Amino acid sequence: MAEKILIVDDDIDSLKLIGLMLQRQGYEVTAASNGTQAIARATAERPDLIILDVMMPDLDGYEICRRLRANPTTQPIPIIMFTAKTLIDDKVQGFEAGADDYLAKPTHPAELASRVKALLMRSAAQRRTAADGGSLIAFLGAKGGVGTSTLAANIAASMQQKAPTVLADIRPGQGSLGLSLNAPRAVGMMNLLGRPPAEINTRVVEAELATHPSGLKLLLSSARPKDNLLNVNVDSAVATLKTLRGMARHGVLDLGSGLTRLNARLMREVDQVVVVAEPNRVTLNMAREMVGELEGLGLGRGRANVVIVNRTPSQVHVPWQEAEQLLGHEILALVTPAPELSAQAAEAGTPMVLFQPTSIVATQMTKLAEELAARGSALAANA
């Protein structure tokens, strides 16, 4: 079935010209000549894309766009603003209203066709991802300094090699992932947490993503200490996670250490939690308490996992079987420390699984990523 495009313009000649060009490209075309009609048709017909003029006799294009984005029925429809208004402020206003792209009149038909094709392809990919049911995996340290962020980054990089993945750093004022992945100025998570939850959607989140050379998408917090003092809008964080679920096959979340008020609320949104610990009695006892709290929040067996990063000196190292008894929970994986490799990879801005993929630690983390992905699929199948 041909994809349907709604053209909104009060200029009849423009409607005919654009409509004819798109029909020749194989698209089904419907039209509206004013804002009220455009909103009614978009709601009733659910087109695959809307081409929207700004200057209209009743509602201008900005207001039409805002109303379409506020309606859950029409919110996901991609919108191209196509107008003679070419000032930078006009474009900014268009994007703030919710447009996905902005083209100035007049434009070459080939450029319009290419923009339409690209936006339709991206929209279709996002729908497929949402239909597949993207999974969210949270990494939570039993205490600070156990390697939670390093593990989260490497698991995300490993998953990215097989399916689209987003790595999100949800640690305002403590965001080290941007520094270790050579994206120090990216603060997309901070921008989202400062928005009202109703404004957070796929387009808004996409604008805040940074991209690692590996293709891994990054949603990063700042490392500015003062940001740790900000009053985080928990509802905005929840809205961000809900949006991420539909944007990638995997969302890997670095929640830092400890079960904060924010982390406890986000547990309702995730599919799995990885509690990161070391094999010593102090940290294992802290991990046991944390797993108990997670189970109380509804993350029972199969959803709460414990991974041990073996940084503990051998003289105080608790053996695997004894550690499981102390935890009252199985250990999903043991990761061998590689401090020199970790430092080299961080200096290069590359996760270890990509920097030296044949190393022992990279192999261990790759297998862990595969296990987490398999568990996520099993949980989805049983849901």
Secondary structure as GFF3:
##gff-version 3
##sequence-region A 1 383
A	DSSP	beta_strand	4	8	.	.	.	ID=ss1
A	DSSP	alpha_helix	12	24	.	.	.	ID=ss2
A	DSSP	beta_strand	28	32	.	.	.	ID=ss3
A	DSSP	alpha_helix	35	45	.	.	.	ID=ss4
A	DSSP	beta_strand	49	52	.	.	.	ID=ss5
A	DSSP	alpha_helix	61	70	.	.	.	ID=ss6
A	DSSP	beta_strand	79	83	.	.	.	ID=ss7
A	DSSP	alpha_helix	88	97	.	.	.	ID=ss8
A	DSSP	beta_strand	101	104	.	.	.	ID=ss9
A	DSSP	alpha_helix	109	132	.	.	.	ID=ss10
A	DSSP	beta_strand	135	141	.	.	.	ID=ss11
A	DSSP	alpha_helix	148	160	.	.	.	ID=ss12
A	DSSP	beta_strand	165	169	.	.	.	ID=ss13
A	DSSP	alpha_helix	177	180	.	.	.	ID=ss14
A	DSSP	alpha_helix	188	193	.	.	.	ID=ss15
A	DSSP	three_ten_helix	197	199	.	.	.	ID=ss16
A	DSSP	alpha_helix	202	208	.	.	.	ID=ss17
A	DSSP	beta_strand	210	211	.	.	.	ID=ss18
A	DSSP	beta_strand	217	219	.	.	.	ID=ss19
A	DSSP	three_ten_helix	225	229	.	.	.	ID=ss20
A	DSSP	alpha_helix	234	245	.	.	.	ID=ss21
A	DSSP	beta_strand	250	257	.	.	.	ID=ss22
A	DSSP	alpha_helix	261	266	.	.	.	ID=ss23
A	DSSP	beta_strand	272	277	.	.	.	ID=ss24
A	DSSP	alpha_helix	281	296	.	.	.	ID=ss25
A	DSSP	beta_strand	304	309	.	.	.	ID=ss26
A	DSSP	three_ten_helix	314	316	.	.	.	ID=ss27
A	DSSP	alpha_helix	320	327	.	.	.	ID=ss28
A	DSSP	beta_strand	331	335	.	.	.	ID=ss29
A	DSSP	alpha_helix	339	348	.	.	.	ID=ss30
A	DSSP	alpha_helix	352	355	.	.	.	ID=ss31
A	DSSP	alpha_helix	360	382	.	.	.	ID=ss32
###
